[in-house]
């Protein structure tokens, strides 16, 4: 039988990515949405989870709310016996995520952290090629325009909203997936607007394994062409991922990695986990973002103006 699923949070990411991914997968039936304000035409919508559970039979929820609200929503869904897919970042803190995993495992339910960038077409071949290679340097440049990708979304500047690490954590999810040795952050500078609690830009330093060096540049105010690039220099040449993992070049040779189908891939994996009642919780990208906040030196910069 199809997995009866509801979307919790009906913002841009739900409309642009989750709805079409579910619609294209026969493993699912989208039965409802939950939002205190937003609605999707043709879909039964409820203002809260309690109303949803009282009115609708379903098996799972995908939680796409701002991260500050995800813990309470996911906990309520798990306690109601529903499998849970978490949009990235999966929670506002590591302890929240650990507690959700505890609840899910205790109840025999699926909890899945859907790091969409890990499903970019260049990621799996990059991981495979890097096996056994000695990493000498990693350079990350993740720069985009917040006004284009998060227009009017004030939550991103509040505590738990991550600021520039909301897109930056996508890069962390790729790095933690492909690197053959652990990435450890050793220094960070966080540029925080005077009217915000989270950074608009960041400069990062770190190490990869015993000998590799890491540098990262994150910027939320880039205009023009957006930049989502990772370069990994190894003893066998350079691997370059561009456009968020959609383009791959190894030792100067462009590799055909096929089309990008991140969210359909997420939903295929979630269906498999639901049918076997397994959890798949990856906390590593969130841990790197948390480390940047823990060790980062803050520099106050000009106020952010929408």
C-alpha positions as CSV (number, residue, x, y, z in Angstrom):
1,X,0.0,0.0,0.0
2,X,1.1,3.6,-0.6
3,X,2.6,5.5,2.3
4,X,0.0,8.1,3.3
5,X,2.1,11.2,4.1
6,X,1.4,14.8,5.2
7,X,3.6,17.8,4.7
8,X,4.2,19.9,7.9
9,X,5.2,23.4,6.8
10,X,3.9,24.6,3.5
11,X,6.5,27.1,2.5
12,X,8.7,27.5,-0.6
13,X,10.6,24.2,-0.2
14,X,7.5,22.2,0.2
15,X,5.8,23.7,-2.9
16,X,8.9,23.6,-5.1
17,X,10.5,20.3,-4.1
18,X,8.4,18.0,-1.8
19,X,5.1,18.2,-3.6
20,X,6.4,17.3,-7.0
21,X,8.7,14.6,-5.6
22,X,5.8,12.9,-3.8
23,X,3.5,13.2,-6.8
24,X,6.1,11.5,-9.1
25,X,6.5,8.5,-6.7
26,X,3.8,5.8,-6.7
27,X,5.1,4.7,-3.2
28,X,3.2,7.7,-1.7
29,X,-0.1,9.3,-1.3
30,X,-0.1,12.9,-0.3
31,X,-3.1,13.3,2.0
32,X,-2.7,16.6,3.8
33,X,-0.7,19.6,4.8
34,X,-0.1,21.4,8.1
35,X,0.5,25.1,8.5
36,X,-0.9,27.8,10.8
37,X,-1.2,30.2,7.8
38,X,-0.3,28.7,4.4
39,X,-2.5,26.5,2.2
40,X,-2.0,24.5,-1.0
41,X,-4.9,24.5,-3.4
42,X,-6.5,21.1,-3.7
43,X,-4.9,19.7,-0.6
44,X,-6.6,19.3,2.8
45,X,-4.8,21.6,5.2
46,X,-4.8,21.8,9.0
47,X,-3.5,24.4,11.4
48,X,-1.7,22.0,13.7
49,X,-0.7,18.3,14.1
50,X,-3.4,17.6,16.6
51,X,-6.1,18.6,14.1
52,X,-4.4,16.6,11.4
53,X,-4.1,13.4,13.4
54,X,-7.7,13.7,14.6
55,X,-9.1,14.0,11.1
56,X,-6.8,11.9,8.9
57,X,-5.4,8.4,8.7
58,X,-1.7,8.6,7.7
59,X,1.6,6.8,8.1
60,X,4.2,9.5,7.9
61,X,5.0,13.2,7.9
62,X,7.7,15.3,6.3
63,X,8.6,18.2,8.5
64,X,9.6,21.3,6.5
65,X,9.0,24.0,9.1
66,X,11.8,26.5,10.2
67,X,14.3,24.5,12.2
68,X,13.4,26.2,15.5
69,X,10.0,24.4,15.4
70,X,11.1,21.0,14.1
71,X,11.9,19.3,17.4
72,X,8.5,19.8,19.0
73,X,6.7,18.9,15.7
74,X,8.8,15.7,15.2
75,X,8.4,14.6,18.8
76,X,4.6,15.0,18.6
77,X,4.5,13.0,15.3
78,X,6.7,10.2,16.6
79,X,4.6,10.0,19.8
80,X,1.6,9.7,17.6
81,X,3.1,6.7,15.9
82,X,4.1,8.4,12.6
83,X,7.3,7.9,10.6
84,X,9.2,11.2,10.2
85,X,11.3,12.7,7.4
86,X,13.2,15.8,8.5
87,X,14.1,18.6,6.0
88,X,17.6,20.0,6.5
89,X,18.8,21.1,9.0
90,X,17.0,18.3,10.9
91,X,16.8,20.2,14.2
92,X,18.1,23.4,15.8
93,X,20.5,21.6,18.1
94,X,22.4,18.3,18.3
95,X,20.6,17.3,21.6
96,X,17.2,17.8,19.9
97,X,18.2,15.4,17.1
98,X,19.6,12.8,19.5
99,X,16.4,12.8,21.5
100,X,14.3,12.4,18.4
101,X,16.4,9.4,17.4
102,X,16.0,7.9,20.8
103,X,12.2,8.2,20.6
104,X,12.0,6.8,17.1
105,X,14.1,3.8,17.9
106,X,12.2,3.1,21.1
107,X,8.9,3.1,19.2
108,X,10.2,1.2,16.2
109,X,9.6,4.1,13.8
110,X,11.6,5.6,11.0
111,X,13.4,8.9,11.5
112,X,15.3,10.1,8.4
113,X,17.5,13.2,8.0
114,X,17.0,14.2,4.4
115,X,20.2,16.0,3.5
116,X,19.2,16.8,0.0
117,X,22.6,17.8,-1.2
118,X,23.9,14.3,-0.4
119,X,21.6,13.2,-3.2
120,X,23.2,15.5,-5.8
121,X,24.3,13.4,-8.8
122,X,28.0,14.1,-8.4
123,X,28.2,13.1,-4.7
124,X,28.2,9.3,-5.0
125,X,30.9,9.2,-7.8
126,X,33.0,11.7,-5.8
127,X,32.8,9.5,-2.7
128,X,33.8,6.4,-4.7
129,X,36.7,8.2,-6.4
130,X,38.2,9.6,-3.2
131,X,38.4,6.2,-1.5
132,X,42.1,5.5,-0.8
133,X,43.2,8.9,-1.9
134,X,45.4,11.2,0.3
135,X,43.6,14.5,0.7
136,X,46.0,17.5,0.7
137,X,43.6,20.4,0.6
138,X,39.9,21.2,0.5
139,X,38.6,24.5,-0.6
140,X,34.9,25.4,-0.2
141,X,33.1,28.4,-1.7
142,X,29.3,28.5,-0.9
143,X,27.9,31.9,-1.9
144,X,24.3,32.8,-2.7
145,X,21.8,35.6,-2.5
146,X,19.6,35.3,0.6
147,X,17.2,37.8,-0.9
148,X,16.5,35.4,-3.8
149,X,16.4,32.1,-1.9
150,X,14.8,33.2,1.4
151,X,12.9,36.4,0.7
152,X,11.2,37.8,3.8
153,X,12.1,34.8,5.9
154,X,13.1,36.4,9.2
155,X,13.5,33.1,11.0
156,X,16.8,32.6,9.4
157,X,18.3,35.5,11.3
158,X,17.0,34.4,14.7
159,X,18.7,32.0,17.1
160,X,18.6,28.5,15.6
161,X,18.0,29.8,12.1
162,X,21.7,29.3,11.2
163,X,22.0,32.4,8.9
164,X,24.6,31.7,6.2
165,X,25.0,28.2,7.5
166,X,21.5,27.3,6.3
167,X,23.0,26.9,2.8
168,X,26.5,26.2,4.2
169,X,25.3,23.1,5.9
170,X,24.5,21.7,2.5
171,X,28.2,21.9,1.7
172,X,29.0,20.2,5.1
173,X,26.6,17.4,4.2
174,X,28.5,16.8,1.0
175,X,31.9,17.0,2.6
176,X,31.0,14.6,5.4
177,X,29.7,12.2,2.8
178,X,32.6,12.2,0.3
179,X,35.8,12.8,2.3
180,X,37.7,9.6,3.2
181,X,38.9,11.2,6.5
182,X,37.2,13.4,9.0
183,X,36.9,17.2,8.6
184,X,37.6,19.1,11.8
185,X,37.1,22.8,12.1
186,X,39.9,24.7,13.9
187,X,38.9,28.4,13.4
188,X,36.0,30.5,12.2
189,X,35.1,34.1,11.8
190,X,31.5,34.9,11.7
191,X,30.2,38.2,10.3
192,X,26.9,38.9,12.1
193,X,24.7,41.9,11.1
194,X,24.0,44.3,13.9
195,X,20.3,43.5,13.7
196,X,20.6,39.7,13.5
197,X,21.6,36.8,15.7
198,X,23.1,34.7,13.0
199,X,25.9,35.3,10.5
200,X,25.6,36.6,7.0
201,X,29.1,35.4,6.1
202,X,31.8,33.2,7.5
203,X,35.5,32.3,6.9
204,X,36.5,28.8,8.1
205,X,39.7,26.9,8.6
206,X,40.3,23.3,9.5
207,X,42.0,20.0,8.8
208,X,41.2,16.8,7.0
209,X,42.8,13.7,8.5
210,X,46.4,14.0,9.5
211,X,47.8,16.2,6.6
212,X,44.9,17.8,4.7
213,X,44.1,21.5,5.1
214,X,40.6,23.0,4.8
215,X,39.4,26.5,3.9
216,X,35.8,27.6,3.6
217,X,34.1,30.8,2.4
218,X,30.4,31.3,3.0
219,X,28.5,34.4,1.8
220,X,24.8,35.1,1.9
221,X,25.0,38.4,-0.1
222,X,26.3,37.2,-3.4
223,X,24.6,38.7,-6.4
224,X,24.9,37.5,-10.0
225,X,26.0,33.9,-10.6
226,X,25.6,31.8,-7.5
227,X,28.6,29.7,-6.3
228,X,28.3,26.3,-4.7
229,X,31.8,24.8,-5.3
230,X,34.0,22.2,-3.5
231,X,37.6,21.5,-4.6
232,X,39.5,18.6,-3.2
233,X,43.2,18.3,-4.0
234,X,44.6,14.8,-3.6
235,X,47.7,12.8,-4.4
236,X,45.9,11.7,-7.6
237,X,44.8,15.1,-8.8
238,X,41.9,17.5,-8.1
239,X,38.3,16.7,-7.7
240,X,35.9,19.6,-8.3
241,X,32.2,19.6,-7.5
242,X,30.2,22.6,-8.8
243,X,26.6,23.8,-8.7
244,X,26.0,22.1,-5.4
245,X,27.2,18.7,-6.6
246,X,25.4,18.7,-10.0
247,X,28.7,19.0,-11.9
248,X,31.8,16.9,-11.4
249,X,35.3,17.3,-12.8
250,X,38.2,14.9,-11.9
251,X,41.8,15.7,-12.9
252,X,40.6,18.2,-15.4
253,X,38.1,15.9,-17.0
254,X,34.4,16.6,-16.9
255,X,32.3,13.6,-15.8
256,X,28.8,12.9,-16.9
257,X,26.8,12.4,-13.7
258,X,23.3,12.6,-15.1
259,X,20.4,14.8,-14.1
260,X,19.8,16.2,-10.7
261,X,16.9,14.4,-8.8
262,X,17.7,15.2,-5.2
263,X,14.2,15.1,-3.7
264,X,12.9,12.1,-5.6
265,X,16.0,10.3,-4.3
266,X,15.2,11.4,-0.8
267,X,11.7,10.0,-1.0
268,X,12.9,6.7,-2.5
269,X,15.2,6.2,0.4
270,X,12.5,7.2,3.0
271,X,10.1,4.7,1.5
272,X,12.6,1.9,1.9
273,X,13.3,2.9,5.5
274,X,9.6,3.1,6.3
275,X,9.0,-0.4,4.9
276,X,11.7,-1.8,7.1
277,X,11.0,0.5,10.1
278,X,14.7,1.7,10.2
279,X,16.2,5.0,11.3
280,X,18.9,6.8,9.3
281,X,20.1,9.8,11.3
282,X,23.2,11.7,10.1
283,X,24.2,14.4,12.6
284,X,27.7,15.1,11.2
285,X,26.7,18.2,9.0
286,X,24.9,19.8,12.0
287,X,27.8,19.1,14.2
288,X,30.2,21.0,11.9
289,X,27.8,24.0,11.9
290,X,27.6,23.8,15.7
291,X,31.4,23.7,15.9
292,X,31.6,26.9,13.8
293,X,29.3,28.7,16.2
294,X,31.2,27.3,19.3
295,X,34.7,28.4,18.1
296,X,33.9,31.3,15.9
297,X,35.0,34.8,16.5
298,X,32.1,37.1,15.8
299,X,32.5,40.4,14.0
300,X,29.6,42.8,13.9
301,X,28.8,44.2,10.4
302,X,26.2,46.5,8.9
303,X,22.5,45.7,9.5
304,X,20.8,43.4,7.1
305,X,18.2,45.1,5.0
306,X,15.7,43.0,3.1
